[in-house]
Amino acid sequence: MSLANRIFLLLLLISQSASVSVAQNHPILGKFSISENNGDVYLSWSIIAGSSCNGIQIYRSIDSINFSQIGDIPGVCGSVDFTQTYDFTDNNPVKNKVNYYRLELGNQDFSQIVSIEIIDISSLKQGSKAGIIYGFKDWQNYNFFVITNSTFFVGTVFEGLSAMRAEDMYAGNILKSGYNNLKILNIDDKCVFSINGEVQLNTDSYRLYGSKVGFIVSGTNKIIVDKLITKEVDFKGSNNNASNSAEDQNVKGTGSGLIVSKTGYIVTNYHVIDEAKSIVVETRHEGVVKSYNAVVIKSDKDNDISILKIDDKNFTNFSRIQYAFKETGALEVGTSVYTIGFPLALTGMGKEAKFTDGKISAKTGYNNAINSFQTTVPVQPGNSGGPLFDDKGKLIGLVNAKIQEADNVSYAIKLNYLKNLIEVLPETIDLPNDYSINTLPLQEQVKVLSNYVVLIKIK
């Protein structure tokens, strides 16, 4: 994650939060879920329509073996006609422990156990710290902004030597439970540090030794990070219409994708659309830009592939898909390849599709993963999910990663893994098999293929 000269960093530390599980194994239980809200545990479940039980008892344990009753819903529960939903709030969960919960549904046995862990920053030992490191090059060169349960520290480490701008300064607005919002605003030669919206320190900017951002916690303490947001802020205004358009104001992330059927199926990376509330795709055909709503149809999380489909009343089928999937056969190291995609589309590079090329540099990916190639194709955030073509314009994979520390080292998921996912779609689609661009010059291939590469916007 790179830093610019003017950068806005936002770190949300959940000092009380959870990893959760969902259960529904009981024959009359429709769903049993668990969540956290400001240190309280919220349980929600439903009784399937047509089912009932004589009362519901709620039990809690910290070892998953010895349970104690903490709540009760008396009377007949459930409905003949519809699914009935119930909830319960535990206001006193055990902090810094895994809390296990189960339901006793009348005389019909227990539900499956669900669990949640509540982490409380007030439990940090005296002197223990948690927070953010930025401008990180290595453990000899970085900057930091960290908090304890009542104070904060700001400083830098250069060639192993530490220099402090603020050391153990009291901050009365650090929350012992709930969210702590740490913000760094770097503006030219000044740097502002705030906690939960209140400025704590205004000082000269630090040198950024490297381009990495991360988290740090001392000892055996634990934190849960909910969000890390980095963005460059242009205080003088921008003429970049793409990044300022009203329809892009709520976009949380972007990626690239490839149209693979006339009916609007699109392939991309799973990590591009993971946790998206809504998805919009922008197509560019013969210079005409259109936006459509899309939905996720099938995903392969392990191989970082997702298949979307345009789901929009304004969409009409494409008349032609003018490229082909590569036939079976291995790709050799040294094979010329290229990608087309939308790197940093809303943060400076614009919405015109970008071309970069390189070579297959290894037949395996990161840590010798067999599902991907290593390439020398330069990629940036936003290239993820974009197609990788050979020099004939045939699809051979999907771009999905790069190594920040190395120049021109990127990875692409192999085509066979994409084909496997397509085969289990709920409907059969005809794979692209148009070879008309195979003999065209590279420039003409790119011109044609750009019609089928889409910008994916996550909201």
C-alpha positions in Angstrom: 0.0 0.0 0.0 1.8 3.1 -1.2 1.8 6.6 0.3 1.9 9.9 -1.5 3.2 13.3 -0.3 -0.3 14.3 0.7 -2.1 11.4 2.2 -5.0 10.8 4.5 -4.8 7.7 6.6 -7.7 6.3 8.6 -7.4 3.4 11.0 -10.4 2.0 12.9 -9.4 -0.2 15.8 -12.3 -2.1 17.3 -11.5 -2.4 20.9 -14.5 -4.6 21.4 -15.2 -6.9 18.5 -15.6 -10.5 17.4 -15.1 -13.4 15.2 -18.4 -15.1 14.8 -20.1 -18.3 13.7 -23.6 -19.1 12.4 -25.5 -22.2 13.3 -28.7 -23.8 12.0 -28.4 -27.5 12.7 -31.5 -27.9 14.9 -34.5 -29.2 13.0 -36.8 -26.3 14.0 -34.1 -23.6 13.9 -34.0 -21.5 10.8 -30.9 -19.5 11.6 -28.9 -18.7 14.7 -26.4 -15.8 14.4 -24.3 -13.7 16.7 -22.8 -10.2 16.5 -21.2 -7.5 18.7 -22.3 -3.9 19.3 -20.3 -1.7 21.6 -19.2 -4.6 23.9 -22.6 -6.3 24.1 -23.4 -9.6 22.3 -26.5 -9.7 20.1 -28.1 -13.1 19.4 -30.7 -13.6 16.7 -32.5 -16.7 15.6 -35.7 -17.9 13.9 -38.1 -20.8 14.3 -39.1 -22.4 11.1 -42.8 -21.9 10.0 -44.9 -24.7 11.3 -42.6 -25.5 14.2 -42.9 -24.6 17.9 -41.3 -25.2 21.3 -42.3 -24.6 24.9 -40.0 -21.7 25.9 -36.4 -20.9 24.9 -33.5 -20.8 27.3 -30.2 -19.0 26.5 -26.9 -20.4 27.8 -23.3 -19.1 27.9 -19.9 -20.7 28.5 -16.3 -19.6 28.3 -14.9 -23.1 27.8 -17.7 -24.6 25.5 -18.3 -27.3 28.1 -19.8 -25.8 31.2 -22.8 -23.6 30.3 -24.9 -21.4 32.6 -28.3 -20.0 31.8 -28.3 -16.2 31.2 -31.8 -15.7 29.7 -35.2 -17.1 29.1 -38.1 -16.6 26.7 -41.2 -18.2 28.3 -44.3 -19.6 26.6 -44.9 -21.2 23.3 -42.5 -20.0 20.6 -42.9 -20.3 16.9 -45.9 -20.0 14.5 -47.9 -22.3 12.3 -48.1 -19.8 9.4 -44.7 -18.0 9.3 -41.1 -18.1 10.4 -40.8 -16.3 13.8 -37.7 -14.3 14.7 -36.3 -13.8 18.2 -33.3 -11.9 19.7 -31.5 -11.6 22.9 -28.8 -9.2 24.1 -26.0 -10.2 26.5 -24.9 -7.0 28.3 -22.2 -8.7 30.3 -20.1 -11.0 28.1 -16.7 -12.1 29.4 -14.1 -9.7 28.0 -10.9 -11.0 26.3 -12.4 -14.5 26.2 -14.3 -16.5 23.7 -17.9 -16.6 24.7 -19.9 -19.6 23.6 -23.7 -19.6 23.4 -26.4 -22.2 22.8 -30.2 -22.3 22.9 -32.4 -24.9 24.6 -35.6 -25.1 22.6 -38.2 -26.3 25.0 -37.9 -30.1 25.4 -36.3 -30.5 21.9 -32.6 -30.5 22.8 -30.0 -27.9 22.3 -29.0 -25.9 19.3 -25.5 -25.9 17.9 -23.0 -23.6 19.7 -22.0 -20.2 18.3 -19.1 -18.2 19.6 -17.7 -14.7 19.7 -14.6 -13.1 21.3 -14.8 -9.6 22.9 -11.5 -7.7 23.0 -11.3 -4.8 25.4 -8.6 -2.1 25.0 -8.9 -1.3 28.7 -7.2 -4.6 29.4 -4.0 -3.5 27.8 -1.2 -3.9 30.3 0.5 -0.8 31.6 2.8 0.5 28.8 1.4 -1.8 26.1 0.6 -0.1 22.8 -1.4 -0.7 19.7 -1.7 1.4 16.5 -0.4 2.1 13.1 3.0 2.1 11.4 3.5 3.9 8.1 6.2 5.0 5.7 7.6 1.5 6.5 10.7 0.3 4.7 11.9 -2.3 7.2 12.1 -2.7 10.9 15.0 -0.2 11.0 13.1 2.5 9.2 9.5 3.5 9.8 7.0 5.9 11.5 4.4 5.1 14.1 1.3 6.4 15.8 0.2 4.2 18.7 -2.1 4.4 21.7 -2.3 2.8 25.2 -5.5 2.7 27.2 -5.1 6.4 28.1 -2.0 7.9 26.2 -0.5 8.1 22.7 3.0 8.1 21.1 4.1 9.6 17.8 7.6 8.9 16.5 10.0 7.7 13.9 12.7 5.0 13.7 15.6 5.7 11.4 18.4 3.2 11.0 17.3 1.6 14.2 17.4 4.9 16.2 14.0 6.1 17.7 13.0 9.7 17.9 9.8 10.8 19.6 7.5 13.7 18.7 5.0 12.8 21.4 5.8 10.3 24.2 3.1 8.9 26.6 0.9 12.0 26.2 -2.5 11.8 27.8 -5.6 11.6 25.6 -8.8 11.7 27.5 -11.0 10.7 24.5 -9.4 7.2 24.0 -12.4 4.8 24.3 -12.1 1.8 26.6 -14.8 0.1 24.6 -16.2 0.6 21.1 -14.2 2.1 18.2 -11.0 4.1 18.3 -10.5 6.1 15.2 -6.8 7.1 14.5 -6.2 9.5 11.7 -3.1 10.9 10.1 -3.3 13.9 7.7 -0.1 14.6 5.9 -0.2 18.0 4.1 3.0 19.1 2.4 5.4 19.9 5.3 2.8 19.5 8.2 1.4 16.4 9.8 -1.8 16.2 12.0 -2.6 13.3 14.3 -6.1 12.9 15.7 -7.9 10.4 17.9 -11.7 10.0 17.5 -11.9 13.3 15.7 -9.9 15.4 18.1 -6.5 16.7 17.1 -3.8 15.5 19.5 -0.6 16.7 17.7 0.3 19.2 14.9 3.9 18.8 13.8 6.3 18.9 10.9 5.9 16.0 8.5 8.1 12.9 8.8 10.1 11.5 6.0 8.5 8.5 4.5 11.2 5.8 4.3 9.1 3.3 2.4 5.7 2.7 0.9 4.1 0.3 3.4 1.4 0.8 6.0 0.6 -1.7 8.7 -0.4 -2.3 12.3 1.6 -2.9 15.5 0.7 -4.3 18.9 3.1 -4.9 21.8 3.4 -8.1 23.8 0.7 -10.7 23.6 -2.1 -8.2 23.3 -4.7 -8.4 20.5 -6.5 -5.9 18.4 -9.1 -6.3 15.7 -8.8 -3.9 12.7 -12.1 -3.0 11.1 -11.0 -0.6 8.4 -7.8 0.9 7.0 -8.4 3.6 4.4 -5.7 5.5 2.5 -6.3 8.1 0.0 -4.6 11.1 -1.6 -6.3 14.4 -1.2 -5.9 17.1 -3.8 -6.6 20.3 -1.8 -6.2 22.5 -4.9 -9.0 20.8 -6.7 -8.9 18.4 -9.6 -10.1 18.4 -13.2 -10.4 14.6 -13.3 -14.0 14.2 -14.2 -13.9 10.5 -13.6 -13.0 10.8 -9.9 -15.4 13.7 -9.3 -18.5 12.3 -11.0 -21.6 12.1 -8.8 -22.1 8.4 -9.5 -18.6 7.5 -8.2 -18.9 9.3 -4.9 -20.0 6.1 -3.0 -17.6 3.7 -4.7 -15.5 1.9 -2.2 -13.2 0.0 -4.6 -12.6 -0.8 -8.2 -11.3 -3.6 -10.3 -11.3 -5.0 -13.8 -13.2 -7.8 -15.4 -13.8 -9.5 -18.8 -17.0 -10.2 -20.6 -17.1 -13.9 -21.5 -20.6 -14.4 -22.9 -23.1 -12.5 -25.1 -25.6 -12.8 -22.2 -23.5 -10.7 -19.9 -21.4 -13.0 -17.8 -18.2 -11.3 -16.5 -15.2 -12.9 -14.9 -13.1 -11.1 -12.2 -11.2 -11.8 -8.9 -13.1 -12.9 -5.8 -11.1 -10.3 -3.8 -12.5 -7.5 -6.0 -16.1 -8.2 -5.1 -15.8 -9.7 -1.7 -18.2 -8.1 0.8 -19.7 -5.8 -1.9 -23.2 -4.5 -1.1 -23.8 -3.6 -4.8 -21.8 -3.9 -8.0 -21.8 -1.7 -11.0 -19.9 -2.5 -14.2 -19.0 0.1 -16.9 -18.7 -1.2 -20.4 -17.0 0.6 -23.3 -18.0 -0.6 -26.7 -16.9 1.4 -29.8 -16.4 4.4 -27.6 -19.8 4.3 -26.0 -19.8 4.0 -22.1 -22.7 2.3 -20.4 -23.2 1.4 -16.7 -25.1 -1.7 -15.6 -25.9 -3.3 -12.2 -24.4 -6.8 -11.8 -24.7 -9.7 -9.3 -22.3 -12.4 -8.2 -23.4 -15.8 -9.7 -20.5 -18.1 -8.6 -17.2 -17.8 -6.7 -14.1 -19.8 -6.1 -12.5 -18.1 -3.1 -9.5 -20.5 -2.9 -8.5 -19.6 -6.5 -9.6 -16.0 -6.3 -12.2 -16.1 -9.1 -15.8 -14.8 -9.3 -18.3 -14.8 -12.1 -20.8 -12.0 -12.3 -23.7 -11.4 -14.5 -25.2 -8.2 -15.7 -28.7 -7.9 -14.0 -30.1 -4.7 -15.4 -33.4 -4.0 -17.3 -31.5 -1.7 -19.7 -29.0 -4.4 -20.8 -29.4 -6.1 -24.2 -27.2 -9.1 -25.2 -23.9 -8.4 -26.9 -23.9 -9.2 -30.6 -20.5 -10.7 -30.7 -17.6 -11.8 -28.4 -14.5 -11.3 -30.7 -11.8 -13.3 -29.0 -11.1 -16.9 -27.9 -10.0 -18.8 -24.8 -6.7 -20.5 -25.4 -6.9 -24.1 -26.3 -5.3 -26.7 -24.0 -1.6 -26.7 -23.8 1.2 -25.4 -21.5 2.6 -21.9 -21.7 6.4 -21.7 -21.7 8.5 -19.3 -19.8 9.3 -16.4 -22.0 5.9 -16.3 -23.7 4.8 -12.7 -24.5 1.6 -11.7 -22.7 -0.3 -8.5 -22.0 -3.2 -7.2 -19.9 -5.9 -4.5 -20.4 -7.5 -3.1 -17.3 -8.4 -0.1 -15.1 -5.7 0.6 -12.6 -6.4 3.5 -10.1 -9.3 4.4 -12.3 -10.9 6.8 -9.7 -7.7 8.0 -8.1 -5.7 9.7 -10.8 -5.2 7.3 -13.8 -8.7 7.8 -15.2 -11.3 5.5 -16.8 -9.5 4.8 -20.1 -8.5 1.2 -20.3 -4.7 0.8 -19.8 -2.4 -1.7 -21.7 0.7 -3.2 -20.2 2.8 -6.2 -21.4 5.5 -8.5 -20.4 6.6 -12.2 -20.3 5.7 -15.3 -18.5 8.6 -15.5 -16.0 7.6 -18.7 -14.1 5.0 -21.5 -14.5 4.0 -21.2 -10.8 2.9 -18.3 -8.7 3.6 -16.9 -5.3 5.2 -19.5 -3.0 5.1 -21.9 -6.0 1.3 -21.9 -6.2 0.3 -24.2 -9.1 -2.9 -22.3 -9.9 -1.1 -19.2 -11.3 1.7 -17.9 -13.4 4.3 -15.3 -12.5 4.7 -12.6 -15.1 6.7 -9.4 -15.7 3.5 -7.4 -16.6 3.4 -4.2 -14.6 0.1 -4.0 -12.7 -1.4 -1.6 -10.1 -4.4 -1.6 -7.8 -7.5 -1.8 -10.0 -5.8 -4.3 -12.5 -7.1 -7.1 -10.4 -9.6 -9.3 -12.3 -8.4 -8.1 -15.6 -7.6 -10.5 -18.5 -4.2 -11.8 -19.4 -3.8 -12.5 -23.1 -1.1 -14.2 -25.2 0.4 -12.6 -28.3 -2.5 -14.0 -30.4 -5.1 -12.2 -28.3 -6.2 -15.5 -26.7 -7.3 -15.5 -23.0 -4.8 -17.4 -20.8 -5.7 -16.1 -17.3 -6.8 -13.4 -14.9 -4.5 -10.9 -13.2 -4.8 -11.2 -9.4 -1.7 -10.0 -7.5 1.6 -8.3 -7.4 4.6 -8.0 -5.1 5.0 -4.4 -3.8 8.7 -4.8 -3.0 9.7 -6.0 -6.5 9.5 -4.3 -9.8 7.3 -5.9 -12.5 6.5 -9.1 -10.6 2.8 -10.0 -10.9 0.6 -13.1 -10.9 -2.3 -14.4 -12.9 -4.7 -17.2 -12.2 -4.5 -19.9 -14.9 -7.3 -20.3 -17.4 -8.2 -23.9 -16.5 -9.3 -22.8 -13.0 -11.6 -20.3 -14.6 -13.0 -22.9 -17.0 -13.7 -25.2 -14.1 -15.8 -22.5 -12.4 -17.7 -21.7 -15.6 -18.6 -25.4 -15.9 -20.6 -25.3 -12.6 -22.7 -22.2 -13.5 -26.4 -22.7 -13.2 -26.7 -22.3 -17.0 -24.5 -23.4 -19.8 -22.7 -20.6 -21.7 -20.8 -20.8 -24.9 -17.2 -19.9 -24.4 -15.7 -17.3 -26.7 -14.2 -19.0 -29.8 -13.7 -16.2 -32.3 -10.2 -16.3 -33.8 -10.5 -13.3 -36.1 -8.1 -11.2 -34.2 -5.3 -13.8 -34.0 -3.4 -12.4 -37.0 -4.0 -8.7 -36.3 -1.2 -6.4 -35.2 -1.0 -5.9 -31.4 -2.4 -2.4 -31.6 -5.5 -3.7 -33.4 -5.9 -6.7 -31.0 -5.9 -4.2 -28.1 -8.5 -2.0 -29.8 -10.9 -4.9 -30.2 -10.3 -6.5 -26.8 -10.8 -3.2 -25.0 -14.5 -3.6 -25.9 -14.8 -6.6 -23.6 -12.8 -5.4 -20.6 -15.0 -3.7 -18.0 -14.5 -1.4 -15.0 -16.0 -2.9 -11.9 -17.1 -0.5 -9.2 -17.9 -1.8 -5.7 -20.4 0.0 -3.4 
